Amino acid sequence: MKIDDDLLKEVHALLHPIRFRIVELLVEKPMHINEMSKVLGEERRLVSYHLLTLEEYGFLSSNYEISELPKSKGKAIRKYRVTEKLEEVISEFKRRL
């Protein structure tokens, strides 16, 4: 059973430990980078790098929202969420195993 190169690249991108943890968090709820950084215990720059990679592969999308949090109330913050592609890639990979 041959798995095509594109699917392998996508699965490989998901299996990086930090990206995997990011996806786990975002499956639960959309989050801002500062929230993720704090929960993961990782530097914001590192989280940003992995978010960019996940967005490039189409696993995440983001948009700006007005914050209701006390520290940033009224400011535009970027929230990330998983896309349907995440489940599609996981399902296709499982099917081909």
C-alpha positions in Angstrom: 0.0 0.0 0.0 1.7 3.2 -1.2 1.1 6.5 0.5 1.8 9.4 -1.8 4.5 11.9 -1.0 2.1 14.9 -0.4 0.2 12.9 2.3 3.5 11.9 3.9 4.7 15.5 4.0 1.5 16.6 5.6 1.5 13.9 8.2 5.2 14.6 8.9 4.4 18.3 9.5 1.7 17.3 12.0 3.9 15.0 13.9 6.4 17.5 15.0 6.0 17.5 18.8 5.2 21.3 19.2 2.9 21.4 16.2 1.1 18.3 17.4 0.6 20.0 20.8 -0.6 23.2 19.1 -3.1 21.2 17.1 -4.3 19.4 20.2 -5.0 22.8 21.9 -6.7 24.3 18.9 -9.0 21.3 18.5 -10.4 22.2 21.9 -11.0 25.9 21.1 -9.5 28.8 19.0 -6.7 30.6 20.8 -4.4 33.6 20.6 -0.6 33.0 20.3 0.0 34.3 23.8 -2.4 31.8 25.3 -0.8 29.0 23.4 2.7 30.1 24.4 1.8 30.2 28.0 0.0 26.8 28.0 2.8 25.1 26.0 5.6 26.7 28.1 7.3 27.7 24.8 8.6 31.0 23.6 6.2 33.1 21.5 8.6 33.2 18.6 8.9 29.4 18.5 5.1 29.0 18.7 4.7 31.6 15.9 7.1 29.7 13.6 5.1 26.5 14.1 1.8 28.3 13.6 3.0 29.6 10.3 4.0 26.2 9.2 0.6 24.7 10.1 -1.1 27.6 8.2 1.1 27.0 5.2 0.0 23.4 5.1 -3.6 24.4 5.5 -4.2 22.8 8.9 -5.0 26.2 10.6 -6.7 29.4 9.7 -6.6 32.7 11.6 -8.5 35.9 11.8 -8.4 39.0 13.8 -11.0 39.6 16.6 -11.5 42.3 19.1 -10.2 41.1 22.5 -12.5 41.0 25.5 -9.6 40.0 27.8 -8.8 42.6 30.5 -5.2 43.2 29.5 -6.0 43.6 25.8 -9.6 44.7 25.8 -10.5 46.5 22.6 -7.4 45.5 20.8 -7.3 43.3 17.6 -5.9 39.9 18.4 -5.2 37.1 15.9 -7.0 33.8 16.8 -6.1 30.5 15.3 -8.3 27.5 14.7 -8.0 24.1 13.0 -9.5 23.7 9.5 -11.3 20.7 8.0 -8.1 19.7 6.3 -6.7 18.4 9.6 -9.4 15.7 9.9 -9.2 14.9 6.2 -5.5 14.2 6.3 -5.7 12.2 9.5 -8.6 10.1 8.1 -6.8 9.6 4.8 -3.6 8.5 6.5 -5.5 6.0 8.8 -7.3 4.6 5.7 -4.1 3.9 3.9 -2.3 2.2 6.9 
